[in-house]
Amino acid sequence: MTHRDIKLENCLLDGRGNVKIADFGLAAVSTAGALLTVHCGSPSYAAPEIVGRRPYEGPPADVWSLGVVTYAMLCGHLPFQSRNGAGKEGAEWCVGEWWTGWFAHGRVCKLPAEPATAQGARS
């Protein structure tokens, strides 16, 4: 099962603080080694191959989205933001001040010219 729309808005906490994933409206059953071709989900959380409209493996794309969620939870902003705030397309720099609850830290990071793909993250 591939969720295909993992984002902060779809991560909920139960009464014990356990994370629950919601909204399986874009989910698909995926077979090992088979590529998906429907490009859906939220572009700010989507793996590069989905944004680039290339065939992709579902589980690695969901892992990419979980990485974006983790980054956003720790840093207080999405990792791929362009200077004009339009999202990941054309992103060059991300600059942010964030607070994690126990310390404050300023951060500036240069994004790579060619981002990795979710499929390439396994190698």
Secondary structure, 3 states (H helix, E strand, C coil): CECCCCCHHHEEECCCCCEEECCCCCCECCCCCCCECCCCCCCCCCCHHHHCCCCECHHHHHHHHHHHHHHHHHHCCCCCCCCCCCCCCCCCEEEEEEECCCCEEEEEEECCCCCCCCHHHHC
